């Protein structure tokens, strides 16, 4: 945090930690975000949030989601929810057990996100089927021609 105050940039956490583990750097970034929020360093908080958004993975998503809820990081929360909804293996992690205990309200949001992701996938697959079948229509009658024409102009077939 002091490095940021003096230089206005995020520290290189891999250099500080002396490790090549992204998990270690993610944990340190989570701690810096919490400190930035506590001391009102909004720019540092935003930089940490952006960095954590890039580093979301199965091992850290649950703890990062809990942290985003505690410190009102809306963008990070949305990314974590989408990631967890598309990677349901997250529910087997230790972090998820902590999430169940510390933020049970997030579980309902996670379920809503899973449902919306599933609904969007269903809608997209049905759109693919309907859009591909439209091009196969015979445009002999005017009603079919009007429904296919994206500009909603009348199209007359020449005979």
DSSP file (Angstrom, degrees, kcal/mol; ACC not computed):
  #  RESIDUE AA STRUCTURE BP1 BP2  ACC     N-H-->O    O-->H-N    N-H-->O    O-->H-N    TCO  KAPPA ALPHA  PHI   PSI    X-CA   Y-CA   Z-CA
    1    1 A X     >        0   0    0      0, 0.0     4,-2.2     0, 0.0     5,-0.1   0.000 360.0 360.0 360.0 -41.1    0.0    0.0    0.0
    2    2 A X  H  >  +     0   0    0      1,-0.2     4,-2.2     2,-0.2     5,-0.2   0.877 360.0  58.3 -63.6 -36.6    2.9    2.4    0.8
    3    3 A X  H  > S+     0   0    0      1,-0.2     4,-2.2     2,-0.2     6,-0.3   0.918 108.3  46.2 -57.9 -43.0    4.4    1.6   -2.6
    4    4 A X  H  > S+     0   0    0      2,-0.2     4,-3.1     1,-0.2    -2,-0.2   0.912 108.8  54.7 -65.8 -43.1    1.2    2.8   -4.2
    5    5 A X  H  < S+     0   0    0     -4,-2.2    -1,-0.2     1,-0.2    -2,-0.2   0.885 117.3  36.2 -60.1 -39.4    1.0    5.9   -2.1
    6    6 A X  H  < S+     0   0    0     -4,-2.2    -1,-0.2    -5,-0.1    -2,-0.2   0.794 132.8  24.7 -84.8 -29.0    4.5    7.0   -3.1
    7    7 A X  H  < S-     0   0    0     -4,-2.2    -3,-0.2    -5,-0.2    -2,-0.2   0.591  89.4-131.6-114.3 -12.3    4.6    5.8   -6.7
    8    8 A X  S  < S+     0   0    0     -4,-3.1     2,-0.3    -5,-0.3    -4,-0.2   0.827  74.9  96.8  59.7  35.4    0.8    5.8   -7.8
    9    9 A X  S    S-     0   0    0     -6,-0.3    -2,-0.2    -5,-0.1    -1,-0.2  -0.990  81.7 -97.1-147.3 156.0    1.2    2.3   -9.3
   10   10 A X        -     0   0    0     -2,-0.3     2,-0.1    -3,-0.1    34,-0.0  -0.440  43.4-115.3 -69.3 142.4    0.6   -1.2   -8.1
   11   11 A X        -     0   0    0     -2,-0.1     2,-1.2     1,-0.1     3,-0.1  -0.430  29.0-105.1 -73.9 155.6    3.6   -3.1   -6.8
   12   12 A X     >  -     0   0    0      1,-0.2     4,-2.0    -2,-0.1     3,-0.4  -0.716  37.0-169.4 -80.1 100.9    4.9   -6.2   -8.6
   13   13 A X  H  > S+     0   0    0     -2,-1.2     4,-2.9     1,-0.2     6,-0.3   0.806  80.6  58.0 -68.3 -31.0    3.6   -8.8   -6.3
   14   14 A X  H  >>S+     0   0    0      1,-0.2     4,-1.1     2,-0.2     5,-0.9   0.875 109.1  46.8 -66.6 -34.6    5.5  -11.6   -7.8
   15   15 A X  H  45S+     0   0    0     -3,-0.4    -2,-0.2     2,-0.2    -1,-0.2   0.905 115.4  45.3 -70.8 -42.1    8.7   -9.7   -7.1
   16   16 A X  H  <5S+     0   0    0     -4,-2.0    -2,-0.2     1,-0.2    -3,-0.2   0.926 116.2  44.5 -67.9 -45.6    7.7   -8.9   -3.6
   17   17 A X  H  <5S-     0   0    0     -4,-2.9    -1,-0.2     2,-0.2    -2,-0.2   0.723  97.7-138.1 -73.4 -21.1    6.5  -12.4   -2.7
   18   18 A X  T  <5 +     0   0    0     -4,-1.1     2,-0.3     1,-0.3    -3,-0.2   0.797  67.5 108.3  67.7  26.8    9.5  -14.0   -4.3
   19   19 A X      < -     0   0    0     -5,-0.9    -1,-0.3    -6,-0.3    -2,-0.2  -0.932  67.7-145.0-135.0 154.6    7.2  -16.6   -5.8
   20   20 A X        +     0   0    0     -2,-0.3     2,-0.5    -3,-0.1    -6,-0.1   0.304  64.4 120.0 -99.2   8.2    5.8  -17.4   -9.2
   21   21 A X     >  -     0   0    0      1,-0.2     4,-1.5    -7,-0.1    -2,-0.1  -0.605  50.2-161.5 -78.2 123.4    2.5  -18.5   -7.8
   22   22 A X  H  > S+     0   0    0     -2,-0.5     4,-2.4     1,-0.2    -1,-0.2   0.783  92.3  62.9 -72.1 -25.5   -0.5  -16.5   -9.1
   23   23 A X  H  > S+     0   0    0      2,-0.2     4,-2.3     1,-0.2    -1,-0.2   0.917 103.2  48.1 -63.1 -43.1   -2.5  -17.8   -6.1
   24   24 A X  H  > S+     0   0    0      1,-0.2     4,-2.3     2,-0.2    -2,-0.2   0.913 112.6  47.7 -63.7 -43.3    0.0  -16.0   -3.8
   25   25 A X  H  X S+     0   0    0     -4,-1.5     4,-2.3     2,-0.2    -1,-0.2   0.867 110.7  52.4 -67.5 -34.4   -0.2  -12.8   -5.7
   26   26 A X  H  X S+     0   0    0     -4,-2.4     4,-2.2     2,-0.2    -2,-0.2   0.919 109.5  48.8 -65.1 -43.5   -4.0  -13.0   -5.8
   27   27 A X  H  X S+     0   0    0     -4,-2.3     4,-1.9     2,-0.2    -2,-0.2   0.915 112.4  47.9 -63.3 -42.8   -4.2  -13.4   -2.0
   28   28 A X  H  X S+     0   0    0     -4,-2.3     4,-2.2     1,-0.2    -1,-0.2   0.901 110.6  51.7 -63.6 -39.7   -1.9  -10.4   -1.6
   29   29 A X  H  X S+     0   0    0     -4,-2.3     4,-2.4     1,-0.2    -2,-0.2   0.868 107.0  53.9 -65.3 -36.1   -4.0   -8.4   -4.0
   30   30 A X  H  X S+     0   0    0     -4,-2.2     4,-2.0     2,-0.2    -1,-0.2   0.908 109.5  47.8 -62.7 -41.7   -7.1   -9.3   -2.0
   31   31 A X  H  X S+     0   0    0     -4,-1.9     4,-2.2     2,-0.2    -2,-0.2   0.885 110.9  50.6 -67.0 -38.7   -5.4   -8.0    1.2
   32   32 A X  H  X S+     0   0    0     -4,-2.2     4,-2.8     2,-0.2    -2,-0.2   0.898 108.8  52.5 -66.1 -39.6   -4.3   -4.8   -0.5
   33   33 A X  H  X S+     0   0    0     -4,-2.4     4,-2.3     2,-0.2    -2,-0.2   0.922 109.4  49.0 -61.2 -43.6   -7.9   -4.3   -1.8
   34   34 A X  H  X S+     0   0    0     -4,-2.0     4,-2.1     1,-0.2    -2,-0.2   0.909 113.5  46.3 -63.0 -41.8   -9.2   -4.6    1.8
   35   35 A X  H  X S+     0   0    0     -4,-2.2     4,-2.3     2,-0.2    -2,-0.2   0.898 110.5  53.0 -67.4 -40.1   -6.7   -2.2    3.1
   36   36 A X  H  <>S+     0   0    0     -4,-2.8     5,-2.7     1,-0.2     4,-0.5   0.898 111.1  47.0 -61.7 -40.7   -7.4    0.3    0.3
   37   37 A X  H ><5S+     0   0    0     -4,-2.3     3,-0.7     3,-0.2    -1,-0.2   0.908 111.3  51.2 -67.2 -41.4  -11.1    0.2    1.1
   38   38 A X  H 3<5S+     0   0    0     -4,-2.1    -2,-0.2     1,-0.2    -1,-0.2   0.882 116.5  39.3 -63.6 -39.0  -10.4    0.6    4.8
   39   39 A X  T 3<5S-     0   0    0     -4,-2.3    -1,-0.2    -5,-0.1    -2,-0.2   0.333 113.1-113.1 -97.8   7.3   -8.2    3.7    4.3
   40   40 A X  T < 5 +     0   0    0     -3,-0.7     2,-1.3    -4,-0.5    -3,-0.2   0.805  61.4 151.0  71.7  30.6  -10.3    5.2    1.5
   41   41 A X     >< +     0   0    0     -5,-2.7     4,-2.3    -6,-0.2    -1,-0.2  -0.685  15.9 174.4 -93.5  82.2   -7.7    4.8   -1.3
   42   42 A X  H  > S+     0   0    0     -2,-1.3     4,-2.4     1,-0.2    -1,-0.2   0.858  73.0  51.7 -62.7 -39.9  -10.3    4.6   -4.1
   43   43 A X  H  > S+     0   0    0      2,-0.2     4,-2.4     1,-0.2    -1,-0.2   0.924 111.7  47.2 -64.6 -43.0   -7.8    4.5   -7.0
   44   44 A X  H  > S+     0   0    0      1,-0.2     4,-2.6     2,-0.2    -2,-0.2   0.897 111.1  52.8 -63.1 -39.7   -5.8    1.7   -5.4
   45   45 A X  H  X S+     0   0    0     -4,-2.3     4,-2.4     1,-0.2    -2,-0.2   0.912 109.9  47.9 -61.2 -43.3   -9.1   -0.1   -4.7
   46   46 A X  H  X S+     0   0    0     -4,-2.4     4,-2.4     2,-0.2    -2,-0.2   0.894 111.7  49.7 -65.7 -40.2  -10.1    0.2   -8.4
   47   47 A X  H  X S+     0   0    0     -4,-2.4     4,-2.3     2,-0.2    -2,-0.2   0.913 112.3  47.6 -65.5 -41.9   -6.7   -1.0   -9.6
   48   48 A X  H  X S+     0   0    0     -4,-2.6     4,-2.8     2,-0.2     5,-0.2   0.910 111.0  51.8 -63.6 -42.2   -6.8   -4.0   -7.3
   49   49 A X  H  X S+     0   0    0     -4,-2.4     4,-1.9     1,-0.2    -2,-0.2   0.923 110.6  47.8 -60.5 -44.7  -10.3   -4.8   -8.4
   50   50 A X  H  X S+     0   0    0     -4,-2.4     4,-1.2     2,-0.2    -1,-0.2   0.906 112.9  48.5 -63.5 -42.0   -9.2   -4.7  -12.1
   51   51 A X  H  X S+     0   0    0     -4,-2.3     4,-1.0     1,-0.2     3,-0.3   0.909 111.2  49.7 -65.5 -42.2   -6.2   -6.9  -11.4
   52   52 A X  H  < S+     0   0    0     -4,-2.8    -1,-0.2     1,-0.2     4,-0.2   0.834 104.0  59.9 -66.7 -31.8   -8.4   -9.4   -9.5
   53   53 A X  H >< S+     0   0    0     -4,-1.9     3,-0.7     1,-0.2    -1,-0.2   0.864 106.5  48.1 -61.9 -35.0  -10.9   -9.5  -12.4
   54   54 A X  H 3< S+     0   0    0     -4,-1.2    -1,-0.2    -3,-0.3    -2,-0.2   0.760 112.2  49.4 -74.5 -25.9   -8.0  -10.7  -14.6
   55   55 A X  T 3< S+     0   0    0     -4,-1.0     2,-0.2    -3,-0.2    -1,-0.2   0.166  72.8 136.9-105.9  17.7   -6.9  -13.4  -12.1
   56   56 A X    <   +     0   0    0     -3,-0.7     2,-0.3    -4,-0.2    -3,-0.0  -0.475  25.2 155.1 -67.0 129.3  -10.2  -15.1  -11.3
   57   57 A X     >  -     0   0    0     -2,-0.2     4,-1.9     1,-0.0     3,-0.5  -0.896  57.9 -89.8-145.7 177.0   -9.8  -18.9  -11.3
   58   58 A X  T  4 S+     0   0    0     -2,-0.3     4,-0.4     1,-0.2    35,-0.1   0.845 121.9  51.0 -60.8 -36.4  -11.5  -21.9   -9.7
   59   59 A X  T  4 S+     0   0    0      1,-0.2    -1,-0.2     2,-0.1     4,-0.2   0.819 122.4  27.4 -72.3 -30.8   -9.2  -21.8   -6.6
   60   60 A X  T  > S+     0   0    0     -3,-0.5     4,-2.4    -5,-0.1     5,-0.2   0.522  92.0  92.2-111.9  -7.1   -9.8  -18.2   -5.8
   61   61 A X  H  X S+     0   0    0     -4,-1.9     4,-2.4     1,-0.2     5,-0.2   0.870  86.8  50.6 -63.0 -38.6  -13.2  -17.2   -7.1
   62   62 A X  H  > S+     0   0    0     -4,-0.4     4,-2.1     2,-0.2    -1,-0.2   0.934 114.6  42.1 -67.4 -45.2  -15.2  -18.0   -4.0
   63   63 A X  H  > S+     0   0    0     -4,-0.2     4,-2.3     1,-0.2    -1,-0.2   0.874 115.4  51.1 -69.5 -35.0  -13.0  -15.9   -1.6
   64   64 A X  H  X S+     0   0    0     -4,-2.4     4,-2.5     2,-0.2    -2,-0.2   0.886 109.0  51.5 -67.7 -37.7  -12.8  -13.2   -4.2
   65   65 A X  H  X S+     0   0    0     -4,-2.4     4,-1.8    -5,-0.2    -2,-0.2   0.917 110.3  48.3 -63.4 -43.9  -16.6  -13.1   -4.5
   66   66 A X  H  X S+     0   0    0     -4,-2.1     4,-2.1     1,-0.2    -2,-0.2   0.912 112.5  49.1 -61.7 -43.5  -16.9  -12.9   -0.7
   67   67 A X  H  X S+     0   0    0     -4,-2.3     4,-2.0     1,-0.2    -2,-0.2   0.896 107.9  53.8 -63.3 -41.5  -14.3  -10.0   -0.7
   68   68 A X  H  <>S+     0   0    0     -4,-2.5     5,-2.4     1,-0.2     4,-0.2   0.857 109.8  48.5 -63.7 -34.4  -16.2   -8.2   -3.5
   69   69 A X  H ><5S+     0   0    0     -4,-1.8     3,-0.8     3,-0.2    -1,-0.2   0.914 111.4  49.0 -70.0 -43.2  -19.4   -8.3   -1.5
   70   70 A X  H 3<5S+     0   0    0     -4,-2.1    -2,-0.2     1,-0.2    -1,-0.2   0.829 120.2  36.1 -66.1 -32.7  -17.7   -7.1    1.7
   71   71 A X  T 3<5S-     0   0    0     -4,-2.0    -1,-0.2    -5,-0.1    -2,-0.2   0.170 108.8-115.6-111.8  17.2  -16.0   -4.1   -0.1
   72   72 A X  T < 5 +     0   0    0     -3,-0.8     2,-0.9    -4,-0.2    -3,-0.2   0.897  53.5 160.4  52.4  51.6  -18.7   -3.2   -2.6
   73   73 A X     >< +     0   0    0     -5,-2.4     4,-2.3     1,-0.2    -1,-0.2  -0.807  12.2 178.9-101.5  89.7  -16.7   -4.1   -5.7
   74   74 A X  H  > S+     0   0    0     -2,-0.9     4,-2.4     1,-0.2    -1,-0.2   0.869  75.2  49.0 -65.7 -41.5  -19.6   -4.5   -8.2
   75   75 A X  H  > S+     0   0    0      2,-0.2     4,-2.1     1,-0.2    -1,-0.2   0.932 113.9  46.5 -65.1 -45.3  -17.5   -5.2  -11.3
   76   76 A X  H  > S+     0   0    0      1,-0.2     4,-2.5     2,-0.2    -2,-0.2   0.892 111.6  52.4 -63.2 -40.2  -15.5   -7.9   -9.5
   77   77 A X  H  X S+     0   0    0     -4,-2.3     4,-2.6     2,-0.2    -1,-0.2   0.923 109.0  49.4 -62.0 -45.3  -18.6   -9.4   -8.0
   78   78 A X  H  X S+     0   0    0     -4,-2.4     4,-2.3     1,-0.2    -2,-0.2   0.907 112.3  47.4 -62.5 -42.5  -20.3   -9.6  -11.5
   79   79 A X  H  X S+     0   0    0     -4,-2.1     4,-2.6     2,-0.2    -1,-0.2   0.910 112.8  48.9 -66.4 -42.2  -17.3  -11.3  -13.0
   80   80 A X  H  X S+     0   0    0     -4,-2.5     4,-2.8     2,-0.2     5,-0.2   0.908 111.0  50.2 -64.3 -41.7  -16.9  -13.8  -10.1
   81   81 A X  H  X S+     0   0    0     -4,-2.6     4,-2.2     2,-0.2    -2,-0.2   0.925 112.9  45.9 -62.7 -44.4  -20.6  -14.7  -10.3
   82   82 A X  H  X S+     0   0    0     -4,-2.3     4,-1.6     2,-0.2    -2,-0.2   0.911 113.9  49.1 -64.4 -41.9  -20.4  -15.3  -14.0
   83   83 A X  H  X S+     0   0    0     -4,-2.6     4,-1.2     1,-0.2     3,-0.3   0.941 113.5  45.7 -62.8 -47.4  -17.3  -17.3  -13.6
   84   84 A X  H  < S+     0   0    0     -4,-2.8     6,-0.3     1,-0.2    -1,-0.2   0.857 110.6  54.7 -64.3 -35.3  -18.7  -19.4  -10.8
   85   85 A X  H  < S+     0   0    0     -4,-2.2     3,-0.3    -5,-0.2    -1,-0.2   0.819 114.0  40.0 -69.1 -30.5  -22.0  -19.9  -12.8
   86   86 A X  H  < S+     0   0    0     -4,-1.6     2,-0.3    -3,-0.3    -1,-0.2   0.581 118.6  48.1 -94.6 -10.6  -20.1  -21.3  -15.8
   87   87 A X    ><  +     0   0    0     -4,-1.2     3,-1.9    -5,-0.1    -1,-0.2  -0.702  63.3 174.0-127.6  78.6  -17.6  -23.4  -13.7
   88   88 A X  G >   +     0   0    0     -2,-0.3     3,-1.5     1,-0.3     4,-0.1   0.564  65.7  84.7 -68.9  -7.1  -19.7  -25.2  -11.2
   89   89 A X  G >  S+     0   0    0      1,-0.3     3,-1.7     2,-0.2    -1,-0.3   0.658  71.0  81.7 -64.7 -14.6  -16.7  -27.2  -10.0
   90   90 A X  G X  S+     0   0    0     -3,-1.9     3,-2.0     1,-0.3     6,-0.4   0.803  75.1  71.7 -58.0 -30.7  -16.1  -24.1   -7.8
   91   91 A X  G <  S+     0   0    0     -3,-1.5    -1,-0.3     1,-0.3    -2,-0.2   0.620  90.6  58.9 -66.7 -11.7  -18.7  -25.6   -5.4
   92   92 A X  G <  S+     0   0    0     -3,-1.7    -1,-0.3    -4,-0.1    -2,-0.2   0.512  87.6 101.6 -91.4  -6.1  -16.2  -28.3   -4.3
   93   93 A X  S <> S-     0   0    0     -3,-2.0     4,-1.1    -4,-0.2     3,-0.2  -0.333  79.4-122.7 -82.0 160.7  -13.5  -25.8   -3.2
   94   94 A X  H  > S+     0   0    0      1,-0.2     4,-1.9     2,-0.2     3,-0.2   0.861 112.1  60.6 -65.0 -36.7  -12.7  -24.8    0.4
   95   95 A X  H  > S+     0   0    0      1,-0.2     4,-2.2   -36,-0.2    -1,-0.2   0.843  99.8  55.1 -61.3 -33.8  -13.4  -21.2   -0.5
   96   96 A X  H  > S+     0   0    0     -6,-0.4     4,-2.4     2,-0.2    -1,-0.2   0.880 104.6  52.9 -68.3 -36.8  -17.0  -22.1   -1.4
   97   97 A X  H  X S+     0   0    0     -4,-1.1     4,-1.4     2,-0.2    -1,-0.2   0.901 110.5  48.1 -63.6 -39.4  -17.5  -23.6    2.0
   98   98 A X  H  X S+     0   0    0     -4,-1.9     4,-3.0     1,-0.2     5,-0.3   0.895 109.4  53.5 -64.9 -39.9  -16.3  -20.3    3.5
   99   99 A X  H  X S+     0   0    0     -4,-2.2     4,-2.3     1,-0.2     7,-0.2   0.893 105.0  54.3 -62.5 -41.0  -18.6  -18.4    1.2
  100  100 A X  H  < S+     0   0    0     -4,-2.4    -1,-0.2     1,-0.2    -2,-0.2   0.882 115.8  39.4 -59.2 -39.2  -21.6  -20.5    2.4
  101  101 A X  H  < S+     0   0    0     -4,-1.4     3,-0.3    -5,-0.1    -2,-0.2   0.892 123.4  36.3 -79.6 -41.4  -20.8  -19.6    6.0
  102  102 A X  H  < S+     0   0    0     -4,-3.0    -3,-0.2     1,-0.2    -2,-0.2   0.848 130.9  19.5 -86.3 -34.7  -19.8  -15.9    5.6
  103  103 A X    >X  +     0   0    0     -4,-2.3     3,-1.5    -5,-0.3     4,-0.5  -0.564  59.4 163.0-136.8  70.7  -22.2  -14.6    2.9
  104  104 A X  H >> S+     0   0    0     -3,-0.3     3,-0.9     1,-0.3     4,-0.7   0.773  75.0  67.5 -63.0 -23.4  -25.2  -16.9    2.5
  105  105 A X  H 3> S+     0   0    0      1,-0.2     4,-1.2     2,-0.2     3,-0.3   0.799  91.6  62.1 -66.0 -26.3  -27.0  -14.1    0.5
  106  106 A X  H <> S+     0   0    0     -3,-1.5     4,-2.6     1,-0.2    -1,-0.2   0.777  91.3  66.7 -69.6 -24.7  -24.5  -14.6   -2.3
  107  107 A X  H <X S+     0   0    0     -3,-0.9     4,-2.3    -4,-0.5    -1,-0.2   0.897 100.4  48.1 -64.2 -39.0  -25.7  -18.1   -2.8
  108  108 A X  H  X S+     0   0    0     -4,-0.7     4,-2.1    -3,-0.3    -1,-0.2   0.892 112.0  49.8 -68.5 -37.3  -29.1  -16.9   -4.0
  109  109 A X  H  X S+     0   0    0     -4,-1.2     4,-2.2     2,-0.2    -2,-0.2   0.891 110.0  51.5 -65.1 -38.0  -27.4  -14.4   -6.3
  110  110 A X  H  X S+     0   0    0     -4,-2.6     4,-2.6     2,-0.2    -2,-0.2   0.910 109.1  49.8 -64.1 -42.1  -25.2  -17.2   -7.6
  111  111 A X  H  X S+     0   0    0     -4,-2.3     4,-2.4     2,-0.2    -2,-0.2   0.890 110.0  50.9 -63.4 -39.4  -28.2  -19.4   -8.3
  112  112 A X  H  X S+     0   0    0     -4,-2.1     4,-2.4     2,-0.2    -1,-0.2   0.901 111.0  48.9 -63.4 -40.3  -29.9  -16.5  -10.2
  113  113 A X  H  X S+     0   0    0     -4,-2.2     4,-2.6     2,-0.2     5,-0.2   0.909 110.1  50.5 -66.9 -42.0  -26.7  -16.1  -12.3
  114  114 A X  H  X S+     0   0    0     -4,-2.6     4,-2.4     1,-0.2    -2,-0.2   0.924 112.0  48.6 -59.9 -44.0  -26.6  -19.8  -13.0
  115  115 A X  H  X S+     0   0    0     -4,-2.4     4,-2.5     1,-0.2    -2,-0.2   0.900 112.3  47.4 -63.8 -41.3  -30.3  -19.6  -14.1
  116  116 A X  H  X S+     0   0    0     -4,-2.4     4,-2.6     2,-0.2    -1,-0.2   0.881 111.9  49.8 -70.3 -36.2  -29.7  -16.6  -16.3
  117  117 A X  H  X S+     0   0    0     -4,-2.6     4,-2.1     2,-0.2    -2,-0.2   0.918 113.5  46.7 -64.9 -42.3  -26.6  -18.2  -17.9
  118  118 A X  H  X S+     0   0    0     -4,-2.4     4,-1.9    -5,-0.2    -2,-0.2   0.898 113.0  49.4 -65.0 -40.8  -28.6  -21.3  -18.6
  119  119 A X  H  X S+     0   0    0     -4,-2.5     4,-2.6     2,-0.2    -2,-0.2   0.907 110.5  49.8 -65.5 -42.5  -31.6  -19.3  -19.9
  120  120 A X  H  X S+     0   0    0     -4,-2.6     4,-2.8     1,-0.2    -1,-0.2   0.894 109.6  51.6 -63.7 -39.3  -29.3  -17.3  -22.3
  121  121 A X  H  X S+     0   0    0     -4,-2.1     4,-2.1     2,-0.2    -1,-0.2   0.896 111.0  48.1 -64.2 -39.2  -27.7  -20.5  -23.6
  122  122 A X  H  X S+     0   0    0     -4,-1.9     4,-2.0     2,-0.2    -2,-0.2   0.920 113.1  47.2 -66.1 -44.2  -31.2  -21.9  -24.3
  123  123 A X  H  X S+     0   0    0     -4,-2.6     4,-2.5     1,-0.2    -2,-0.2   0.908 112.0  50.5 -63.9 -42.7  -32.3  -18.7  -26.0
  124  124 A X  H  X S+     0   0    0     -4,-2.8     4,-2.1     1,-0.2    -1,-0.2   0.903 110.3  49.0 -64.4 -40.8  -29.1  -18.6  -28.1
  125  125 A X  H  X S+     0   0    0     -4,-2.1     4,-1.6     1,-0.2    -1,-0.2   0.880 113.1  47.0 -68.4 -35.4  -29.4  -22.2  -29.2
  126  126 A X  H  X S+     0   0    0     -4,-2.0     4,-2.5     2,-0.2    -2,-0.2   0.857 110.4  53.2 -73.1 -33.2  -33.1  -21.6  -30.2
  127  127 A X  H  X S+     0   0    0     -4,-2.5     4,-3.1     2,-0.2     5,-0.3   0.897 106.4  53.2 -65.4 -39.0  -32.1  -18.4  -32.1
  128  128 A X  H  X S+     0   0    0     -4,-2.1     4,-1.7     1,-0.2    -1,-0.2   0.915 111.2  46.3 -61.7 -41.6  -29.5  -20.3  -34.0
  129  129 A X  H  X S+     0   0    0     -4,-1.6     4,-1.4     2,-0.2    -2,-0.2   0.931 116.6  42.9 -67.2 -44.3  -32.1  -22.8  -35.1
  130  130 A X  H  X S+     0   0    0     -4,-2.5     4,-1.4     1,-0.2    -2,-0.2   0.890 113.5  50.7 -72.4 -37.5  -34.7  -20.2  -36.0
  131  131 A X  H  X S+     0   0    0     -4,-3.1     4,-0.9     1,-0.2    -1,-0.2   0.880 111.2  48.3 -69.8 -34.3  -32.4  -17.9  -37.8
  132  132 A X  H  < S+     0   0    0     -4,-1.7     4,-0.3    -5,-0.3    -1,-0.2   0.828 110.7  51.5 -73.5 -28.4  -30.9  -20.6  -39.9
  133  133 A X  H >< S+     0   0    0     -4,-1.4     3,-0.7     1,-0.2    -1,-0.2   0.762  99.0  65.4 -79.1 -22.8  -34.3  -21.9  -40.9
  134  134 A X  H >< S+     0   0    0     -4,-1.4     3,-1.8     1,-0.2    -1,-0.2   0.898  96.7  55.4 -63.6 -39.8  -35.5  -18.5  -42.0
  135  135 A X  T 3< S+     0   0    0     -4,-0.9    -1,-0.2     1,-0.3    -2,-0.2   0.692 101.5  59.2 -70.0 -15.5  -33.0  -18.4  -44.8
  136  136 A X  T <  S+     0   0    0     -3,-0.7    -1,-0.3    -4,-0.3    -2,-0.2   0.453  82.1 115.1 -89.5   0.3  -34.4  -21.7  -46.1
  137  137 A X    <   -     0   0    0     -3,-1.8     2,-0.6    -4,-0.2    -3,-0.0  -0.379  69.5-123.4 -71.5 146.5  -38.0  -20.3  -46.5
  138  138 A X        -     0   0    0      1,-0.1     2,-0.6    -2,-0.1     3,-0.5  -0.816  17.2-150.1 -85.8 124.0  -39.6  -20.0  -49.9
  139  139 A X        +     0   0    0     -2,-0.6    18,-0.1     1,-0.2    -1,-0.1  -0.172  56.6 123.3 -91.6  41.8  -40.5  -16.3  -50.4
  140  140 A X        +     0   0    0     -2,-0.6     2,-0.3     4,-0.0    -1,-0.2   0.883  64.9  54.5 -72.7 -37.9  -43.5  -17.0  -52.6
  141  141 A X  S  > S-     0   0    0     -3,-0.5     4,-1.4     1,-0.1     3,-0.2  -0.701  83.7-126.2-100.1 155.2  -46.0  -15.2  -50.5
  142  142 A X  H  > S+     0   0    0     -2,-0.3     4,-2.3     1,-0.2    13,-0.2   0.806 104.0  60.8 -67.2 -32.5  -45.7  -11.6  -49.4
  143  143 A X  H  > S+     0   0    0      1,-0.2     4,-1.9     2,-0.2    -1,-0.2   0.907 105.9  46.9 -64.6 -42.2  -46.2  -12.3  -45.6
  144  144 A X  H  > S+     0   0    0     -3,-0.2     4,-1.5     1,-0.2    -1,-0.2   0.885 111.2  52.7 -66.5 -36.9  -43.1  -14.5  -45.5
  145  145 A X  H  X S+     0   0    0     -4,-1.4     4,-1.9     1,-0.2    -2,-0.2   0.897 108.5  50.0 -65.8 -39.3  -41.2  -11.9  -47.4
  146  146 A X  H  < S+     0   0    0     -4,-2.3     6,-0.2     1,-0.2    -1,-0.2   0.889 109.6  50.7 -66.8 -37.9  -42.1   -9.2  -44.9
  147  147 A X  H  < S+     0   0    0     -4,-1.9    -1,-0.2     1,-0.2    -2,-0.2   0.805 114.2  44.4 -71.2 -27.4  -41.2  -11.3  -41.9
  148  148 A X  H  < S+     0   0    0     -4,-1.5     2,-0.5    -5,-0.2    -1,-0.2   0.802  90.2  93.7 -85.4 -30.1  -37.7  -12.1  -43.4
  149  149 A X    ><  -     0   0    0     -4,-1.9     3,-1.2    -5,-0.2     6,-0.0  -0.507  62.3-158.8 -68.5 115.0  -37.0   -8.6  -44.5
  150  150 A X  T 3  S+     0   0    0     -2,-0.5    -1,-0.2     1,-0.2    -4,-0.0   0.727  89.2  55.9 -69.9 -20.9  -35.0   -6.9  -41.7
  151  151 A X  T 3  S-     0   0    0      2,-0.1    -1,-0.2    -3,-0.0     3,-0.1   0.453 104.7-127.8 -89.6  -0.9  -35.8   -3.4  -42.9
  152  152 A X    <   +     0   0    0     -3,-1.2     2,-0.3     1,-0.2    -2,-0.1   0.772  61.0 140.7  58.6  30.5  -39.6   -4.1  -42.7
  153  153 A X        -     0   0    0     -7,-0.1     2,-0.2     1,-0.0    -1,-0.2  -0.740  60.6-101.6 -96.4 150.8  -40.0   -2.8  -46.3
  154  154 A X        -     0   0    0     -2,-0.3     2,-0.5    -3,-0.1    -1,-0.0  -0.514  35.6-159.1 -71.6 136.6  -42.4   -4.6  -48.6
  155  155 A X        -     0   0    0     -2,-0.2     2,-0.5   -13,-0.2   -10,-0.1  -0.973   2.5-161.4-120.2 126.8  -40.6   -6.8  -51.1
  156  156 A X        -     0   0    0     -2,-0.5     2,-0.4   -11,-0.1    -2,-0.0  -0.896  13.3-136.7-108.4 135.0  -42.3   -7.8  -54.3
  157  157 A X        -     0   0    0     -2,-0.5     2,-0.3   -17,-0.1   -15,-0.0  -0.744  17.8-131.2 -88.6 135.2  -41.2  -10.7  -56.3
  158  158 A X              0   0    0     -2,-0.4    -1,-0.0     1,-0.1     0, 0.0  -0.654 360.0 360.0 -83.1 140.3  -40.9  -10.3  -60.0
  159  159 A X              0   0    0     -2,-0.3    -1,-0.1     0, 0.0    -2,-0.0   0.408 360.0 360.0-112.5 360.0  -42.6  -12.9  -62.0
